[in-house]
Amino acid sequence: MGQEEIRRRNVGTLLRHVHLGGSVSRTALSERMSLNRSTIMALIAELTAAGLVREELPPGTGRAGRPSLVVRPEASRVYVLAFDVAVDRLVAARVALGGGIVDRREAVRPRAGADLERVVEVLARLGRGLHRAAPRDAICVGVGASYCGMIRPGDGMVRFGPDMGWVDQAFGAELGRRLEIGLPVRVGNEAHLGALAEQQRGAGVGLRNLIYLHGDVGVGGGIIVGGKLLDGESGYGCELGHMVVNPYDGRPCGCGSHGCLEAEVGERALLDAAGRPAELFGRDAVRTVVDDADRGDPAAQAALEHVGDWLGIGVANLCNLFNPGMVIFGGTLREMYPGAAAQVRARIAANVLPVARERVRLRVSALGDDATLVGAAELGFSDLLADPLGVLARTAS
């Protein structure tokens, strides 16, 4: 590796530390990157000149002696557009360098089948509005989107989205064309992005091995192994919701199979177990069951226990396979898990090898409903963090 490539990599690594960690001292950066102080100062100077970071005194400085400066991201100047496409809602946000959501817009998504045209139209309108509302001197350096389906790496093609019937829909290309801001749209699977977001900014910070389970209508999943997302040969790995847990008399699944994890613990499974009519669906209906269980309703409590047992079977299998340090429940599972925790823990105790369960922790998402949106934003920042000065030069040209 040549000196120029080493410098480019170091500039990106330093910006990543500041982007993810916020205020970071020169000393901390030197220790984390194993570089001497003069090299760190030179890298900071390059990023400062480019308008990506600034140095300032830490808050509460009042002690005698010369205080150490801290490096902060220039949050007001650099941003990405992030989009999150769930089954029932569409979210667009302007996310600043450093990860703060500074502006957001939402719209309802009707359950109307293969709705590429409407989804792209709504998101493009929201995204253009966010772009126009940004400060005049701010720079958009990327666009990231989260979609609830299987995404082909590279071009944002939705190969399969069973909940809404999407098959080979050119989502990324169409959204990029309609946004009209001259930037490509990077698209990722919602649960994969949620897993990365929780590892970088949420409940799993500092962990190298974790599993993220995301509930919507169905269940998605993301697995971090050795600090990296497990994505599979073609990028379609970790479809944890389609792990078969009940092959003999399982409920039908939208993928065409029976007894998949999402069929046994997803939205419809919970609502049916609680005796709710078919015309009730969506996040509000799930929350109503959870709230009723909290108030002591026997049918709602039994429903959470029922799906909790199947969820526990799925989690037990995953623990035996991957030995994670943490399993994180996000999306609607974040709300369902507390009422199903006893069943999940019982299955782990009964079905996971002792050495594989002794260190695993069970947590709900620290990022809440924004986990997948935060993941989309990080996808949008990926080019900048790989080559900060190069991306800025191309964006300004």
N, C-alpha and C positions, 0 to 999 in steps of 0.2 A: 504494500500500500504506500503510495507516494505521500509527500508532505502535504500537498494541497488537499488530498482526500482525507488525511488525518485531521487537518484543520477543520474541514467542512463537517466531519463527524463530531468533533469536539464542540463546535459551535452549536450544532443541533442538540447534542447531549446536554449542554449547559442550559439551553433554552427549555428543554423538556423538564429539567429539574425545577426551574423557576415556574414554568407553566403548571406543573402538578403540585409543587410544594408551596407556592406563594413566596413570601419573603424568605430569602435564603442568604446567609452571610457568605462573604468570600471564603472564610475559613471552612465552612461546611461544604461549599462547592469543591474546594481543593481536596478535602478528605474524600468526598463521594466519588470524585473523578480521578483521584490519584494523580493529580497534576500539581506542579509547584505554583506558588502564589503569583509569580510574574506572568505565567502562562494564563492563569485564570483571569488576571486583570486585563490582559490583552484580548481575551475572548469577550469579556464583559464590554470592553471599549468598542469592539466591532458591533455587538448587538445594540449598544446604546446609540451609536452613530446611525444605525439602521432604524432606530425608533421602536425597537422591540422590547427593550427593558430600560429601567432607570435605577440609579442608586440613590438611597436616601438614608437618613438616620432612622434607627429603629424607634418605635413608639416608647414613650416613657423614659427617654434618655435624660438622666439627671445626675448620674454618678460622675465622680472626678475621673480625669483621664480622657483619652481620645476614644470615643465609641467606635465600634466596628460598623461600617456601612452594610446595609442589606440590599439585595437585588430584588426588584419587583417587576412583574410583567407590565407592559404598557397596555393596560386593559381598555383604555378609552380609544386606542388608535387601531387596534388589530382585532378582527373578529371573523367568525365563520357563520354561515347559515346552517341550521340543523333542522331536520324534519323527522317526525316519528309517525309512521302509519300503523295504527292498530285496527282491530276489527271495527270498533265503534267510534273512533275519534281520529282526527288529523291534527297534528301539532307542528307548528313552525316556530323557530326561535332564533334570535341573534345572540350568539354566545361569544363572550370576549376571551381574548388570550388570558389564561389563568383559570378559565372554566366557568366564570360567572354568567348566568343567564340574565341578560340585561333587558330583553324585550321578547315577548312571546304572543302568539295568536293561536286560537284553537277553533276547530269546526267539528260538527257532528258528522260521522260517516254512517249513512244508512247501510243496512245489510242488504245490498242490492246486487250481489253476484259480481261478475267480472267488470269492475267499474274503473278501469284505468283512466279513461278520459276525464271522468269527474274528479278523481283523486289528483291527477296532475293539474287540472284546471284550478282546483281549490288551493293546492300547495303552492303553485306558481304565483297565484294572486297574493297569498299571504307572504310568500318570500320576497316578492317585489316590494310590497309595502314595508317590510322590515328593512330591506336594503335602502329604500328611499328615506326612511326615518333615521338612519344612522348619521352620526356627525359627518359633516362635509369632508373633514380631513381623515376620516377612518377608512381603513382598507379591508375589504373582504378577501381572505386568502384561501378560502375553500368552502365546499358544500358537502355535507354528509347526510345520509338518510338511513333510517332504520325501517325495515319492512318485515311484517309478520309472515314470512315465507322463506323458501329456499332460494338463495341468490347466487347467480353465477358470478364468480370472482372476475373483476376486471371491467365489466361493462354494465353492471347493475340490472341484468335481466332477471326477472322473477321466473324461475323455472317452474315452481309449483307453490301455490298458496291455497291449501285445501279448504280453509274456512270461507274463502270468498270466490273460489273457482278460478283463480288466476293460473294460467299455464302459458309459459313463454311470453310474458308481457315485458316490453322494453321500457320498464319504469325509469331507470336511471337516464337513459338517452332522452326520453320524452320530457322528463322534468327539467333536464339541463337545457333543452331547446326552448321550452316555454318560459324558463326563468329569465333568459335573455341578459345574463350578466357576464357571459364569456368564460364561465368556469365549468368544468365537468362535475358531475354529481357522483360521489362515491357512495355505494349502497352496501349495507350489511344486514345480515339476519338479526332480528331484534334481540333474541336471547344471547347470541354471540356477543353483540355489542353491550348488552346488559352485564354480561360476565366480565368483560374488560373494564367497564365503567366501575363496577363494584370493586374490582381488584385495584384500580388506579385511584379511586376517589371515595369508595364506599366502605362497606363492612369488611371487605377482604384486603384492605391496604396492607402491604408487606407480606402477603401470603403467595407462595409459588404454586400451590395446588388447591384449587377450589372448584366447586360445582355451583352453577347458578340455574335455578329453575324458575321459569317465568310463566305465570298464568294469564291467559286472556280468555278467549273462547275455549282454546285448547291449552296445551302446555309445550313450551319451548325450553331449550336448554343450551347452556354453554359450559365448557369444561376447560379450565386452565391447568396445564400440566407443565411443571418446570418453568413457570412464569410465562408460558406462551399458550395461545388459544389452540386447542385441538380442532383442526378444521377438516381433516379427511383428505383423501386423494384428489377430489374435485371441488372441495370447498363446501360440501354438503353434510359434513359430519355433525355429530352431537344432536341429532333429532331425537332427544330423549323422550319427548312426548309420544313417540311411536315405538318405544320399547314395549314389547308385548308382555303384560303382566297377568293376563287372565285369558288364556287361549281357548278354553273349552266352552265357557258360557258368557264370554265378555260382551260388553256393549259394542254396537257398531261404531266405527270411527270414520271421520271424514276422509281419511286417506284410502278407504276401501277395505281395510282390515277390521278385525274385531279384537277387543280386549287390550288395546293400546293404553298406555298410562294416561294419556289425555282423555281417552274415552271414559275411563273409570274415575278420574278426579277433576275433569274439566267442568266448565260452567253448567252444562246440561245435566251432568251426572249429579252435581250437588243439588240443583234445583229439583230434579226428579226425586231424589232421595228425600228431600224436604217436603214433597207433595205440592210443589208450586206448579200452576198451570203452564202450558206450553207457550202462551202468549207473553209470559213474563221472561225476560232475558236481559242480558247485559250486566255491567258492573253494579248498577244500582240494585238489581235483583239479588246478586251475590251478597252485596253488603247488607241487604235486608235480612237474609238468612243468618249471616254472622251476627248482626245486631240482635236478632230474635234469640239466637243461642246464648248470647251474653245475658239476656234478660231471663233466661231459664226455660225457654220454650223446648219441650221434650223432643218434638219432631225435628227442629233445627239442630239441636244438640246431637241427635242420633245421626242426622245427615252428615254433619262434620266428622263424627266418629267413623262413619262408614267410608267416606272418601279418604279420611286420614289413614285408614288401614291400608288402602291401596297405595296411597302416597308413600307410606312407610315401606311397603314392599319394593316400590321403585327406588327409593333412597337407599334401602339396604343393598340392593343389587349394585347400585352405583358405588357405594362405599367399598364393597368387596372388589369391584373392578379397578377403582382408581385411588383408593386410600386418600381421599381429600382431607385437607386440614379444616375445611369449612364447607357446609352446604348452605346456600343462601336462597331464600324464598322471596320472589319478586312478583310484580303484577298483582293479580287477584289472589295468588297464593300467599302474598304478604299478609292479606287480611284473613285468609282462611286458616293459616298455619297455627296461630295461637289456640284455636279451638280444636285442632287436630294434633297438637304436639304430643300428647300422651300416647296416641296410637303410633305416631312416627317413631318415637323413642322406644316404644315397646318392640316394634319390628326390628329396630337396630340392635337392641339387646338380645333378641331371640335369633336373628338371622345373619348378623355380621360377625365375621371372625374377630375374636377378642383383640388381636393385635392391630386390626384395621379400624376398630372403633374406639380405641382408647384415647385418641387425641382429636377426633372429629368434633367440631362445634356446629350447632345449628343456629342460624340467625335469619332474621328478616332483613330485606334490603334497606340499607341506610339511605339510599337515594330515592326511595319511594317510587312514585309513578314516573319520575324523571330519569330512571336508570337507563332506559333505552334511548331517550333523547340525549342524555349526557354521552352515551356511547357513540351516537351519531355525530355529535360535535367533535369528539376525539378523532373520529374517522376523517372529518373535515380538516382537522389540524395536522393530519399525518404527513402531508407533503411539506408543510412549513417546518415541522420538527425534524424532518430528515435533511432539509437543505434550506435553512432560514433565509440566507442572503440571496440564494438563487431564486427562490420563490418570490421574494419581494421584488427582485429585479424584473422577473417575468410579469408579475402583476402590474407593475408600474409602467411597463412598456406598452 
